[in-house]
Amino acid sequence: MPDPDLRIADAHFHLWDAQTHNYPWLRDRPVAFRYGDYGTLPRRYLAEDYRRDAARWRVARGVHIEAEWDPADAPGEMDFIARMRRESGFPTVAVAQAWLDRDDCAAVLEAQARHPFVRGVRHKPPPGMMDYGRWRAGYRRLAPLGLHFELQAPWRQLDEAARLARDFSDTIVVLNHAGLPLMPEMTAWHSAMARLAQYDNVMVKISGLGNLDAAAKRATCLAVIELFGTQRAMFASNYPVDSLRDSFDAVYDAFDTATRDFSPAERANLFHDNAARIYRMEGP
């Protein structure tokens, strides 16, 4: 059984209603996905569904991450999340969608930042884009609005991310899913992560490891913590996406087991306190 004193601030999950709203990847299922078939995902997954999956764990806070809502109406997703928060008190905060190279970037960022619970934005940049002047012009707007950047990109793009972190030291970067490691590429992944970890404004979420076996998950978890330290790494479920590979209990059991030899303060950082600080969720 989980330690009843171990509080969780889940730093990455998604809430959606694919029966009512338009998420192109869920509606049309047109994308090649790293977990293969995801035909079970296009459904409603709301706060009560998350709470049911996480029932064995003491989840005190949580971060909804944009779920690739129709980009023609990017602010609509945060309106949906605002309604859910009023009805259920969850999620605690959210990360919104914004395409930083688009003509409407400034208007979208301002609309997203008007929600007091929005902490950052996510855009999955294709290779090379983080070096483009037009994209960086959008990125430059984040810090003045009090927003950070959520980066989801495979490890091959992390040298771009390192240049971004170097050139915009006033903007926090939160790397999603530990840089998406794959088992045949772990040595190169580790080198890329080490270069990115040099920048103190980069944080990392250990999550989305469903393509790895149990030994590789443990090794990845410990390697990320060694590179980034126990002040810049945090655990997350990536639910319901990772339900394609593991139960919620299995995801957090793996984190729990991997860190059994850590001090109570270090475990508190990884499971709760870092996410609470980075996403500004502090409170009772």
N, C-alpha and C positions, 0 to 999 in steps of 0.2 A: 504493500500500500504506500502511496505517496506520503512523505513527511507532512503532517498537518500544519506544521509551522512554516512550510516553504510557500511563500507567496509567489504568484506568477503575474507578470505583466507581459502578455503575449504581444510581441512586437510586429507580428505580420499575419493577418488573416483577411479573408474577404467575406463580405455579406452581400447577397444579391437576390434579385427576384427576376429570374430569366423568363418567367411566364408573363410578366407585365412589362418589363423594360427591355431595351435593345442593347445587348452586349454582342456585337457582331461575331466574336469567336465562339460564343455559346449558342447563338441562334443558328448560325450557318455551319459551325464546326469546320472551317476551311483551313485551319492552320496545322502544320506539323508540330506535334507536341512532344516534349521530351519524355513524358510518361506513356506515350502511345495513345490508345483510344481513351477519350474522355467523355463518352456518351452519357455517363451517369451524372455529369455536372450541371447540365442545363435544367435547373429546377429552382425552387425557392430555397435559399439558405439564409435564414434571418437570425436575429439575436438569440431566439429561443432554441434554434437548431444548434447553434454554436454552444450554448450553455449545456445542452444535453450531451454533446460529444465530450465536453470538457468537465463533466460532472464530478469526476474523481479528484480534480485538481482545484486548488484554491486560486482561481483566476480573479485577481483584484482589479486589473486594468487591462485594456486592450486597444490595439491600433488596427483600424480598418485600412487596408491598402486598396487604392482604386482597382477596379475589376475590369478595366477596358470597356467601359460604357461607350456608347456611340460618341465618337469624337466630334460629331457635328453639334452635339449638345453636351459638351464636357461639364459645364456647371450643374447639369441636371442630377448627376449622381450625388453630389453633396447635398442637394435639396432632399433627395431620397434618404440619405444618411441622417440628415437633421431631423426628419420626421421619425425615423427609427429611434434616435436618441431621446426624443421627447416621449415616445411611447414606452421604451424599455430601459432607458438610462445607459444604454450600451450601443456602440462602442464608446470608449472614453474619448478618443481623438481619431483623426483620420488623415490620410495622405490622398490628395486629389490628383486628377489627371490634368496634364498640360503638355502640349506639343510645343517645344520651345523654339522651333524654327518656323512656325506658322504666322501668317499675317495677323491673326487674332490673339497672339500670345499675350500681349499686354492686357487686353480686356479679360481674357480667361483667368490670368493670374490674379488680377484685381478682384474678380468675382469669387474665386476660390478663397482668397485671403479674407474676404468679408465674413466668412464663417469663423467664429471664434475657436472652434474645435479643430480647424485645419492647421496642420503643422508643417507640411511640405507638399511637394508634387513629385510625380513620377512620369518619366518619359523613357521608353526603351529605345535608345539611339542605335541605329545601324552602325556598322564599322566605319570609322573615320569621322562620324558626325560631331563628336565632342571637340574636334579641332576646328570645325567650320566657324567662321566669323558670325554668320547669321544665327546659328544655334547658340553660340556663346553670348550674343547680344541678348537673347532671351534669358539665358542663365544668369546674366548679370543683374536681372531684375529681382532675383529671388531674395537675396539678403535684405534689401531695403523694405521688402514686404514681410519680413520675419519668417521666411520660408526656407526650408532646407531641400536638398535634392536627394531623391531615392533613385539609386542606380541599379537597374537589373540588366546585366550584360555578362556574357561568358568571359572566362579569364583571359582570353586572347585580346580583349579590349581594355584590360586593366592598365596598360601603359598609357593609353589615352586618358583614362580616369586619373592616373597619377599626375599627368600634366595639368588636368583641370583642377585638381586639389591644390597643386602648387601655385597656379596662376590666380586662383580665387580663394585665398586662405580664409576669407571672412565668411565663406559659405560651407556649411556642414554637408558632407556626402555620407549617405548611409547605403552601404553595399548590401544588396539583397542576396539571400541564398548562398552566402559564402563564396560568391564568384562562380557558382555552377560547376563544381568539379566533376570530372568523369574519371573512372578508375584507370583507363589506359594513359591518362595525361597528368597524373598526380604530381610528378616532379616539376613539370612546366607550370602547372597551376600554383604550386607552392612558391616558385620563384616570382611569379607575377604578383601573388598576394604579398610577398615580402617587400617588393618595391612599392606597392600601394600603402602598406602599413607604415612607411616612413613618415607619412603626413598625419599630423595630429588631428586634423579636421575630418578625417575619415573614420567612420564607425562601421561595424559589420554585424549582420544578422546571421546566426547559424540556424539554417532552416532549409527546406526544400531539398533534402538529401536523399530523396526516394530512389535515385538511380544507383546508390551505393549499397554494398552489402554491410552487414553489421560491423565487421572489423574496420572497413573503410570509413563508415560513419563516425566511429569512435576516433579513429586517427585524424579525420578531418576536423572534428570538434576540438580536439586537443591542439592540433596544429594552428588553427585559427586563434585560439586563446593564447598560445605561445607568441604568435606574431603581433597580435593587437593588444594583448593584456586583458586583465579582468575589469578594466574600466571602459573599454571601447567595444566589447563584444556582448551580444545578447542573444537569447534563445527565442524562437518563434515556431508556431505550428504550421504555418502556410495552409491552414484549413479553409475550405474543404478540399483544396486542390490535392494536398498530400493524402487525402482519404483514398485516392487511387492506389496508394502503395501501403499505407500504414494506418492503424487506428490512432486517434489522438493520444490514447494511453501509451501506445508503443513509441510515438514520437518523443513524448516527455520522459518516459522510462529510460530511453536511450540517453537523453541529456543528464538525467539523474544519475544513472550508473556511471557515465563517463567522468562525472565530477565528484564522486564520492570521497576522493582523497583531498579535495579542496577545502579550505577553511570555510566556516559558516558565512563570514563576510564576503568571501569571493563568490560563493554560491548565491548569496543574496544579490550581489551585483549582476550576475549572469542571468538569473531567473526573473529579477524584478527591478532592482534599483537603477541599473543603467538605462533600461527602456523608459522608466519613469522620469529620469533626468533628461535624456536626449529628446524625448517626445513631450517634455514639459507636462507630465501627468502627476507631478508631486501633489501630495495631500494626505489626509488621514487614511 
